[in-house]
Amino acid sequence: MPVFAVTYAYPDDTADARAAVRPTHREFLRGLADEGVLLVSGPYAQGEAAGALLIFRSSTKDELLALLKQDPFQVEGLVSEVVATEWDVVTGSLAPHF
């Protein structure tokens, strides 16, 4: 099944709103991880642009983007940009897991 690298960008003025919604956002992502759809995710470190990197398995990009519209961060309008790119994992210590 294809692997996709997804980036989220967050508007700068949404930090408080994201903090309030974060528990349900993470619960949503944990459910996807439990299903084997989400492989790994996390926000960018302090001092970086507000956003996150998420790695998924999905049959198609369109299917994945439709699923991510259910993410509480997106439902609440806290994501300004979503970019999904199909990723061919070739080498590295994590490659066998993909």
C-alpha positions as CSV (number, residue, x, y, z in Angstrom):
1,M,0.0,0.0,0.0
2,P,1.3,3.5,-0.8
3,V,3.0,5.6,1.8
4,F,2.2,9.4,2.0
5,A,4.1,12.2,3.7
6,V,1.6,14.8,4.9
7,T,2.4,18.2,6.1
8,Y,0.1,20.5,8.1
9,A,0.7,24.2,8.4
10,Y,-1.0,26.1,11.2
11,P,-1.9,29.8,11.2
12,D,0.2,31.6,13.8
13,D,-2.8,33.0,15.6
14,T,-4.3,29.6,16.4
15,A,-2.0,28.3,19.2
16,D,-4.6,28.6,22.0
17,A,-7.4,27.1,19.9
18,R,-5.1,24.2,18.9
19,A,-4.2,23.6,22.5
20,A,-7.9,23.3,23.4
21,V,-8.6,20.9,20.5
22,R,-5.3,18.9,20.8
23,P,-6.7,16.1,23.0
24,T,-9.4,15.2,20.5
25,H,-7.0,15.7,17.6
26,R,-4.6,13.2,19.2
27,E,-7.4,10.8,20.0
28,F,-8.3,10.9,16.3
29,L,-4.7,10.2,15.2
30,R,-4.3,7.4,17.8
31,G,-7.3,5.7,16.2
32,L,-5.7,5.9,12.8
33,A,-2.5,4.6,14.3
34,D,-4.3,1.7,15.9
35,E,-5.8,0.9,12.5
36,G,-2.3,0.9,10.9
37,V,-3.2,3.9,8.7
38,L,-1.0,6.4,10.6
39,L,2.6,5.3,10.9
40,V,4.1,8.2,12.7
41,S,3.3,11.9,13.4
42,G,4.3,14.9,15.4
43,P,4.4,18.7,15.5
44,Y,7.5,20.6,14.4
45,A,9.8,21.6,17.2
46,Q,9.7,24.8,19.1
47,G,11.2,27.6,17.0
48,E,10.1,26.1,13.7
49,A,7.1,27.2,11.6
50,A,3.9,26.0,13.2
51,G,2.9,22.7,11.6
52,A,3.4,19.0,11.7
53,L,4.6,16.0,9.7
54,L,2.5,12.8,9.4
55,I,3.3,9.6,7.6
56,F,0.4,7.4,6.4
57,R,-0.5,4.3,4.5
58,S,-3.5,4.8,2.2
59,S,-4.8,3.3,-1.0
60,T,-5.0,6.7,-2.7
61,K,-4.1,10.3,-2.0
62,D,-7.8,11.3,-2.4
63,E,-8.9,8.7,0.1
64,L,-6.3,10.0,2.6
65,L,-7.2,13.6,2.2
66,A,-10.9,12.8,2.6
67,L,-10.1,10.9,5.8
68,L,-8.0,13.8,7.1
69,K,-10.9,16.2,6.7
70,Q,-12.3,14.5,9.8
71,D,-9.3,15.5,11.9
72,P,-10.6,17.8,14.6
73,F,-7.9,20.3,13.8
74,Q,-9.3,20.5,10.2
75,V,-12.9,20.5,11.4
76,E,-12.2,23.5,13.6
77,G,-10.4,25.4,10.8
78,L,-7.0,25.2,12.6
79,V,-5.0,23.9,9.6
80,S,-4.2,26.5,6.9
81,E,-2.5,24.0,4.5
82,V,-2.4,20.3,4.0
83,V,0.0,18.8,1.5
84,A,0.1,15.0,0.8
85,T,2.9,13.6,-1.2
86,E,3.3,9.9,-2.2
87,W,6.6,8.8,-0.8
88,D,8.8,5.9,-2.1
89,V,10.7,4.7,1.0
90,V,14.0,3.3,-0.2
91,T,16.6,3.1,2.5
92,G,17.3,3.8,6.1
93,S,16.7,2.1,9.4
94,L,13.0,2.6,9.3
95,A,12.6,1.5,5.6
96,P,11.7,-2.1,6.5
97,H,8.7,-0.9,8.5
98,F,7.2,0.7,5.4
